């Protein structure tokens, strides 16, 4: 069950769209107390290094993170000590060992603006100097603290002495800020573990007048008003949520008056309101485009509609429908209660209910789903389609810290999964079905090209996950380069398509023993014997490094009961040293080993890559 | 905003059970009266009364009732 499911809905309501800033400010302490009653909170350590006062930022960020099931511990720099704390290695910061460093700087912290009529070449030098100043901080944080960095870009200066020329002239302050922001963005594109908190956008959204207030600046050195601080914290929490893999995965949509105007069963295909010829039809068209965009970047789409199935499907043959039937990975049109249907969708897609967002124009349906499935996010979108996308945007349900290739092919996977299901139905024997899939696996030590996907999988896989340990991308990168670890990733393909990178294993080596700190697999490939292929690869590496004993760790959680028997099924024996909430299992590596894999062929390229990565990571004395 | 409504809001700001504050309480004796609650009070005065109350003015207040009087007087003079 999602952490939020245990909360009173009224508590979370204050933190959801439309956000009532006054309510949050007033109820701050009450909200915090309620949110801390949740169980299964994910701990994280965040250092806030401020170019202005950050007390309010910390207070609000804490609320929004707790609402996402993340419990932060904070380090706060002194006022405007963001650079000194890093440059002079403040021991309090170093001892804090942050997972995340948030650099809360604003335009007030730009050290030099161009002079009037300054030559372009000198302006460019100023840009370089400012970048060098920030880059030296970022590099030191990455190198010494190993933390993920979240860096504000810059909001715009409050005053414009040159008027509109501030934007167009190279020496204009607006122009200069936008150039710096472009440089920050360029750095983010070329560096992992570095994310931008886009306060330029936030300041526009909040409105410049409400974003910055002289009174708060001169009295408290708050670079943001309380209203702006709430907006910043909300956005920041969405970034952290994505880093910890807590973003939603699937958008479940009603059809009539949600994706088109009218009721297809009553009005018929040609009377639906959809398309540019009608003001409301254009709003439905735009919402469909927005949804299609979500699908393109990896959000799974599903339909949950009270309709006859054939009528419902016909709607997508409307000439103006941007969404097509094949865009949906699950399609349920029936007369059953919607909570029941959404449960079926979650089962069919192999995802948790807490990965789902449900959109329906009907408030009664929304209320029913919200009440019976508290894990499902049910935003109050109202009944006006022109506001649906805005609500989804504000809630930041699908925030991602990176778009990787596997995200783009996720819908393809779910579509080909339907073909797999059809194929499976033709076989009375499951093993014949597995053989018919013609599966191939690429298994090897972590490669730089896969680190983003590996981190993503580590932070969002809950069910087939033996320990549910979470790692930041920095930690994954460090482990990948550390010869004291054996790492494995696994990709699986079959005749219907590529399932992508679906399994990750991390083991720590000590003498002749390896302890498996992490072993997970995407639920996409359950019951495909991919875990056998991973185990075969692990045993091969153990044999190559003279490791005789594999210790498996199982830490039960509310979501991983499916792997309770995992080590027993692989021939491990229970061993002593277990503690409450932690089981230890032991496997003695035999001199000769018969592979468990029966239906998965390991590709030669992967074997070569793995061997080469292995030889590179094994110390010469071994 | 009535006197009672104001007191209920202050109860929430200071994480006290509804109905705790009566107005005569001394601010310096309230455990959660700190810089954050002070900023919250300023923000709420803006929201509720559309006035800006400065920290310097708040320093002159001794009791919860003084805070209400301050917000109301600023509101009537603006």
Interface residues (C-beta under 8 A of the other chain):
Chain A: X21 X22 X25 X26 X27 X28 X29 X30 X33 X55 X56 X59 X215 X216 X219 X220 X222 X225 X226 X227
Chain B: X9 X12 X13 X14 X15 X32 X35 X36 X39 X40 X42 X43 X44 X47 X48 X52 X54 X55
